[in-house]
Amino acid sequence: MTDYDHQAESAPEANAAAAPPSPQTTGIPASEPQPHYNSPPPYPQQGMSPPPRNDGFFASSPPTPPQKRSGSSGCFWAMIIIILVMVAGIVIGGVVLIAGGISSLKSTMGQMGDGGLAPGKYQETVVSGNRSSDNKIAVVYVNGVISGTDDGGFSSRGATAAVVNRKLRHILKDHRIKAVVVRIDSPGGEVTASDEIHHMLLRIRKERKIPVVASMGSMAASGGYYIAVGCDYIVAHRMTTTGSIGVIIQTYKYYDLFQKIGIKGEAYTSGPMKDMLAGDRPTTPAEQEVVKQILAHIYTDFVKVVAAGRSKYLTAEKIRDTKIGDGRIFLGSEALKLHLVDELGYFEDAVNKAAALAHLGENYKVVTLNEPFSLATLFGQMETSEERAVKLEMPGSKGVKLEKGKFYLLPKDMIEQP
């Protein structure tokens, strides 16, 4: 028997195995519809899973439907919201800056004064007193090291003569201001800047004929005291540091260091005194004499200013020939005994004294003068925001850094050391 005959004989058996069962085999009556085993099963009803397919070769599960990516969609919308918020902030900030700049420009251009453009109208903040009163006692603050640098209001560090004098010039024109309290909390500063503020206080007293009272805070020494004697009356706290009547100039000598490392400085000048404060060489006796003469001249002028301001009690000779004028500092309690101040008290005592000298009774309000909003003040706040952090420093650990070539009215222990 050939292979062909064998396949032929086995074909009926295979066909019989593949044929569907008969009604007798399944036990289903012939009158009922027989299932179609070779056709796919009917689509399952809703909520039912289709049975696994079995076609005799392999079984497979139904394909899993794709899952939605919810996380990536959430991140996308979060980024969109953040970007919209940032854009809105930029737009609002730009509108505020433009509006502030226009307002500042209008207020500045709207007022002309002596010597050029005068500042705009100051925003007044009522501190105490009768708010409905037309009589005002203006408070002007002199805080920090006094300098002559006019930074245009971009910085709030220290007391610049330009900023303080702008407020004093405003007081000259505002006749509703009946008295002035100068609140001083300063170790001093530049000679010229201190003298400019002192000069404006004398102008107010002379031209407006209103009382000016000094209120000393923690410190009103050297240049701070120079300003105080320009007032009619001085009120100091019993622990105020004041006095320090003297002048100082400082330079650093580093020529010994240069010699050790092999560096030599050269300067070409038009005269022998042009570089007399140079640090890369020793100071000659002639140069020292020039500096001493300048110091003596400024010191003499300082003594005259103090004697004029305290003429009821002190003379130039008494200041110069006693410990009052040797540059030392005094507490407020000792300064009262030496007639450097008139009274020991607090800020409110200075206000009460100003009201009494102006004969205001209780009919007055105490106001502070604030710069109007402008781009300059905004940038100044941004510049100094980090400096407002609380810092802990030991006394004397950090002093004032003097600029080379300038004369200062400062206590020596307030100067920064190299």
C-alpha positions as CSV (number, residue, x, y, z in Angstrom):
1,M,0.0,0.0,0.0
2,T,1.3,3.3,-1.1
3,D,1.3,6.5,0.9
4,Y,-1.4,7.9,-1.3
5,D,-3.7,4.9,-0.6
6,H,-3.1,5.4,3.1
7,Q,-4.1,9.0,3.0
8,A,-7.2,8.2,1.0
9,E,-8.3,5.6,3.6
10,S,-7.7,8.0,6.5
11,A,-9.6,10.9,4.9
12,P,-13.1,9.7,5.8
13,E,-12.1,9.3,9.4
14,A,-10.8,12.8,9.5
15,N,-13.9,14.1,7.9
16,A,-16.0,12.2,10.3
17,A,-14.0,13.7,13.2
18,A,-14.4,17.2,11.8
19,A,-18.1,16.9,11.1
20,P,-20.5,18.4,13.6
21,P,-22.2,16.0,16.0
22,S,-25.6,14.6,15.2
23,P,-28.7,15.3,17.3
24,Q,-28.4,11.8,18.7
25,T,-24.9,12.6,19.9
26,T,-25.7,15.9,21.5
27,G,-29.0,14.9,22.9
28,I,-30.7,18.0,21.5
29,P,-34.0,17.4,19.7
30,A,-33.9,17.8,16.0
31,S,-36.8,20.4,16.1
32,E,-34.6,22.8,18.0
33,P,-31.9,24.8,16.2
34,Q,-28.5,23.2,16.3
35,P,-25.5,25.3,17.3
36,H,-23.0,26.2,14.6
37,Y,-19.8,25.0,16.0
38,N,-17.7,26.3,13.1
39,S,-19.1,29.8,13.2
40,P,-18.0,32.4,15.7
41,P,-20.0,32.8,18.9
42,P,-22.6,35.5,19.0
43,Y,-21.5,38.9,20.3
44,P,-21.8,38.9,24.1
45,Q,-24.4,41.0,25.8
46,Q,-23.5,44.3,27.4
47,G,-21.6,43.8,30.6
48,M,-20.4,40.3,29.6
49,S,-16.8,39.4,28.5
50,P,-16.5,37.4,25.3
51,P,-15.3,33.8,25.9
52,P,-11.8,33.0,24.9
53,R,-11.4,31.8,21.3
54,N,-10.4,28.2,20.8
55,D,-9.9,27.3,17.2
56,G,-8.0,24.2,17.8
57,F,-4.6,25.8,17.3
58,F,-4.1,28.3,20.2
59,A,-6.2,30.3,22.7
60,S,-5.8,34.0,23.0
61,S,-7.3,36.6,25.4
62,P,-9.1,39.7,24.0
63,P,-6.9,42.8,23.5
64,T,-6.6,45.1,26.5
65,P,-8.0,48.6,25.8
66,P,-5.4,51.4,26.0
67,Q,-5.2,53.3,29.3
68,K,-5.5,57.1,29.4
69,R,-2.4,59.1,30.6
70,S,-3.9,61.3,33.2
71,G,-0.6,62.4,34.8
72,S,0.9,64.1,31.8
73,S,-2.3,65.9,31.1
74,G,-2.4,67.3,34.6
75,C,1.2,68.6,34.4
76,F,0.4,70.3,31.1
77,W,-2.5,72.3,32.5
78,A,-0.5,73.1,35.6
79,M,2.2,74.6,33.4
80,I,-0.3,76.6,31.5
81,I,-1.8,78.1,34.7
82,I,1.7,79.0,36.0
83,I,2.6,80.7,32.7
84,L,-0.7,82.7,32.7
85,V,-0.1,83.8,36.3
86,M,3.4,85.0,35.5
87,V,2.3,86.9,32.5
88,A,-0.5,88.6,34.5
89,G,2.0,89.6,37.2
90,I,4.4,91.1,34.6
91,V,1.5,93.1,33.0
92,I,0.3,94.4,36.4
93,G,3.8,95.3,37.5
94,G,4.4,97.2,34.3
95,V,1.2,99.1,34.7
96,V,2.1,100.0,38.3
97,L,5.6,101.2,37.2
98,I,4.3,103.3,34.4
99,A,1.5,104.8,36.5
100,G,4.0,105.6,39.3
101,G,6.5,107.1,36.9
102,I,3.9,109.3,35.3
103,S,2.6,110.5,38.7
104,S,6.1,111.2,39.9
105,L,7.0,113.1,36.8
106,K,3.8,115.2,36.9
107,S,4.3,116.1,40.6
108,T,8.0,117.0,40.0
109,M,7.3,119.1,36.9
110,G,4.4,120.8,38.6
111,Q,6.5,122.6,41.2
112,M,9.5,124.8,40.6
113,G,11.6,126.1,43.4
114,D,14.9,127.8,44.1
115,G,17.8,126.2,42.4
116,G,15.8,124.2,39.9
117,L,13.2,121.5,40.2
118,A,11.7,121.1,43.6
119,P,10.3,117.7,44.8
120,G,6.7,116.8,44.5
121,K,4.1,117.2,47.2
122,Y,5.1,115.1,50.2
123,Q,2.7,112.5,51.5
124,E,2.0,113.3,55.1
125,T,1.4,110.6,57.7
126,V,-0.3,111.7,60.9
127,V,1.6,110.3,63.9
128,S,-0.3,111.8,66.8
129,G,-2.3,114.8,67.8
130,N,-5.6,116.3,66.6
131,R,-6.1,115.0,63.1
132,S,-8.5,117.8,62.2
133,S,-6.1,120.6,63.1
134,D,-4.5,122.7,60.5
135,N,-1.4,123.3,62.7
136,K,1.3,120.7,62.0
137,I,4.5,119.7,63.7
138,A,6.8,118.1,61.1
139,V,9.2,115.4,62.0
140,V,12.4,115.1,59.9
141,Y,14.6,112.0,60.4
142,V,18.4,112.0,60.2
143,N,19.3,108.3,60.5
144,G,22.6,106.6,59.7
145,V,25.9,108.0,58.4
146,I,25.5,111.5,57.0
147,S,26.7,111.8,53.4
148,G,26.6,114.4,50.6
149,T,25.9,111.8,47.9
150,D,22.6,112.5,46.2
151,D,21.5,109.1,44.8
152,G,18.2,110.4,43.6
153,G,16.4,108.4,46.3
154,F,17.4,105.0,44.8
155,S,18.8,104.0,48.2
156,S,17.6,104.4,51.7
157,R,20.9,103.7,53.3
158,G,22.1,106.5,55.6
159,A,21.1,110.1,55.7
160,T,22.0,112.2,52.6
161,A,22.1,115.9,52.9
162,A,20.1,116.3,49.6
163,V,17.2,114.1,50.8
164,V,17.0,115.8,54.3
165,N,17.3,119.3,52.8
166,R,14.5,118.7,50.3
167,K,12.2,118.1,53.2
168,L,13.5,121.2,55.0
169,R,12.9,123.3,51.9
170,H,9.4,121.9,51.8
171,I,8.9,123.1,55.4
172,L,10.1,126.6,54.3
173,K,7.1,126.9,51.9
174,D,4.4,125.1,54.0
175,H,3.1,127.7,56.4
176,R,0.8,125.3,58.1
177,I,3.9,123.7,59.7
178,K,4.3,125.6,62.9
179,A,7.2,123.7,64.4
180,V,9.9,121.1,63.5
181,V,11.3,118.1,65.4
182,V,14.6,116.7,64.0
183,R,14.9,113.1,65.1
184,I,18.7,112.3,65.0
185,D,20.1,108.8,65.3
186,S,23.5,109.1,63.6
187,P,27.2,108.7,64.5
188,G,28.0,111.6,62.2
189,G,29.4,111.7,58.7
190,E,30.9,114.0,56.1
191,V,31.8,117.5,57.2
192,T,30.2,119.3,54.3
193,A,27.0,117.2,54.4
194,S,26.5,117.9,58.1
195,D,27.1,121.6,57.6
196,E,24.5,121.8,54.8
197,I,21.8,120.3,57.0
198,H,22.8,122.6,59.9
199,H,22.6,125.6,57.5
200,M,19.0,124.7,56.4
201,L,17.9,124.4,60.0
202,L,19.2,127.9,60.7
203,R,17.3,129.2,57.6
204,I,14.0,127.7,58.9
205,R,14.5,129.4,62.2
206,K,15.4,132.7,60.6
207,E,12.9,132.9,57.7
208,R,9.9,131.0,59.2
209,K,10.6,132.0,62.8
210,I,9.3,128.7,64.0
211,P,10.9,126.5,66.8
212,V,13.1,123.6,65.8
213,V,13.7,121.0,68.5
214,A,16.3,118.2,68.3
215,S,15.4,114.7,69.6
216,M,18.4,112.4,70.0
217,G,18.0,108.7,69.7
218,S,20.6,106.1,70.4
219,M,23.4,108.2,69.0
220,A,23.9,111.8,67.9
221,A,27.7,112.1,67.9
222,S,30.1,114.3,66.0
223,G,28.3,115.3,62.8
224,G,25.0,114.3,64.4
225,Y,25.7,116.7,67.3
226,Y,26.8,119.3,64.7
227,I,23.2,119.2,63.3
228,A,21.6,119.2,66.8
229,V,23.2,122.5,67.7
230,G,21.4,124.1,64.8
231,C,18.1,123.6,66.7
232,D,16.6,125.9,69.4
233,Y,16.4,123.1,72.0
234,I,18.0,119.6,72.4
235,V,16.3,116.7,74.1
236,A,18.5,113.6,74.6
237,H,17.8,110.2,76.1
238,R,19.8,109.6,79.3
239,M,21.7,106.8,77.5
240,T,22.2,108.6,74.2
241,T,25.8,108.7,72.9
242,T,26.7,112.2,71.9
243,G,29.5,114.7,71.8
244,S,32.6,113.5,69.9
245,I,33.5,117.1,68.9
246,G,36.4,116.5,66.5
247,V,37.5,115.8,62.9
248,I,39.2,112.8,61.4
249,I,40.7,111.8,58.1
250,Q,42.1,108.3,57.4
251,T,44.3,106.6,54.8
252,Y,46.0,103.2,54.6
253,K,49.7,102.6,54.2
254,Y,50.6,99.4,52.4
255,Y,54.1,100.1,51.1
256,D,55.7,97.5,53.5
257,L,53.5,94.8,52.0
258,F,54.4,96.0,48.5
259,Q,58.1,95.6,49.4
260,K,57.6,92.1,50.6
261,I,55.9,90.9,47.4
262,G,58.0,93.0,45.1
263,I,55.5,95.6,43.9
264,K,56.3,99.2,43.6
265,G,53.9,102.0,42.8
266,E,54.6,105.0,40.5
267,A,52.7,108.3,40.4
268,Y,53.3,111.2,38.1
269,T,52.0,114.5,39.6
270,S,52.0,118.2,38.9
271,G,53.3,119.0,42.3
272,P,54.8,117.3,45.4
273,M,51.6,117.4,47.4
274,K,49.3,116.0,44.8
275,D,49.5,112.4,46.1
276,M,50.2,113.1,49.7
277,L,47.6,110.5,50.8
278,A,49.2,107.7,48.7
279,G,49.5,104.4,50.5
280,D,52.4,103.0,48.6
281,R,55.0,105.2,50.2
282,P,55.6,106.9,53.6
283,T,54.1,110.3,54.3
284,T,56.6,113.1,54.4
285,P,56.7,115.6,57.3
286,A,55.6,118.4,54.9
287,E,52.5,116.4,53.9
288,Q,51.7,115.7,57.6
289,E,51.8,119.4,58.3
290,V,49.4,120.2,55.5
291,V,46.9,117.6,56.7
292,K,47.2,118.9,60.3
293,Q,46.5,122.4,59.2
294,I,43.3,121.4,57.4
295,L,42.2,119.4,60.4
296,A,42.8,122.3,62.7
297,H,40.8,124.6,60.4
298,I,37.8,122.3,60.3
299,Y,38.0,121.7,64.0
300,T,38.1,125.4,64.8
301,D,35.0,125.8,62.6
302,F,33.3,122.9,64.4
303,V,34.0,124.5,67.8
304,K,32.6,127.9,66.6
305,V,29.4,126.2,65.4
306,V,28.9,124.5,68.8
307,A,29.6,127.6,70.7
308,A,27.1,129.6,68.6
309,G,24.4,127.0,69.1
310,R,25.1,126.7,72.9
311,S,26.0,130.3,73.5
312,K,24.0,130.5,76.7
313,Y,26.3,128.0,78.4
314,L,29.5,127.4,76.4
315,T,32.2,129.5,74.7
316,A,34.8,128.4,72.1
317,E,37.5,128.5,74.7
318,K,35.7,126.3,77.2
319,I,35.0,123.8,74.5
320,R,38.5,123.7,73.1
321,D,40.3,123.7,76.5
322,T,38.3,121.1,78.3
323,K,37.3,117.5,77.7
324,I,34.2,118.7,75.8
325,G,36.3,119.4,72.8
326,D,38.9,116.5,72.9
327,G,36.8,114.2,70.7
328,R,35.4,111.9,73.4
329,I,31.8,110.8,73.6
330,F,29.4,111.3,76.4
331,L,26.2,109.7,77.6
332,G,23.1,111.9,77.6
333,S,23.1,112.2,81.4
334,E,26.7,113.6,81.4
335,A,26.0,115.8,78.3
336,L,23.2,117.5,80.3
337,K,25.7,118.3,83.1
338,L,28.1,119.7,80.5
339,H,25.3,121.8,78.9
340,L,25.6,120.0,75.6
341,V,21.9,119.2,75.8
342,D,18.9,121.0,77.4
343,E,16.8,118.1,78.7
344,L,16.7,114.4,79.2
345,G,13.6,112.7,77.8
346,Y,11.9,110.9,75.0
347,F,10.6,111.7,71.5
348,E,7.2,112.7,72.9
349,D,8.9,115.2,75.3
350,A,10.6,116.8,72.2
351,V,7.2,117.1,70.5
352,N,5.6,118.6,73.6
353,K,8.5,121.1,73.8
354,A,8.1,122.1,70.2
355,A,4.3,122.6,70.7
356,A,5.0,124.7,73.8
357,L,7.6,126.9,72.0
358,A,5.1,127.4,69.1
359,H,2.2,128.2,71.6
360,L,0.0,125.6,70.0
361,G,-1.6,124.2,73.1
362,E,-3.4,121.0,72.1
363,N,-4.4,122.3,68.7
364,Y,-1.8,120.5,66.5
365,K,-1.0,117.2,64.8
366,V,2.4,115.5,64.3
367,V,3.2,114.5,60.8
368,T,6.0,112.8,58.9
369,L,7.0,113.8,55.4
370,N,7.2,110.8,53.0
371,E,8.4,110.8,49.4
372,P,5.6,110.2,46.9
373,F,5.6,106.9,45.1
374,S,8.0,106.8,42.2
375,L,10.2,104.4,40.3
376,A,13.2,105.6,42.4
377,T,11.6,104.7,45.7
378,L,10.5,101.4,44.3
379,F,14.0,100.5,43.2
380,G,15.3,101.7,46.5
381,Q,13.1,99.3,48.4
382,M,14.1,96.5,46.1
383,E,17.8,97.3,46.6
384,T,17.6,97.3,50.4
385,S,15.1,94.5,51.0
386,E,17.9,92.0,51.7
387,E,19.6,94.4,54.0
388,R,16.5,94.4,56.3
389,A,17.3,90.9,57.5
390,V,18.0,90.6,61.2
391,K,21.8,90.6,61.8
392,L,23.7,90.1,65.0
393,E,27.0,91.9,65.3
394,M,29.3,92.5,68.2
395,P,29.9,96.1,69.1
396,G,32.8,97.5,67.1
397,S,32.9,94.5,64.7
398,K,32.0,96.7,61.7
399,G,32.3,100.4,61.3
400,V,31.9,103.1,58.7
401,K,34.2,102.8,55.7
402,L,35.6,106.2,55.0
403,E,36.2,107.5,51.5
404,K,39.8,108.5,50.8
405,G,40.4,112.2,50.8
406,K,37.2,113.2,52.7
407,F,37.1,114.8,56.2
408,Y,34.6,113.3,58.6
409,L,32.9,114.2,61.8
410,L,32.9,110.7,63.3
411,P,34.1,109.0,66.5
412,K,37.2,107.0,65.8
413,D,35.7,103.7,67.1
414,M,33.0,104.0,64.4
415,I,35.5,103.7,61.6
416,E,35.9,100.4,59.8
417,Q,39.4,98.9,60.3
418,P,41.2,97.0,57.5
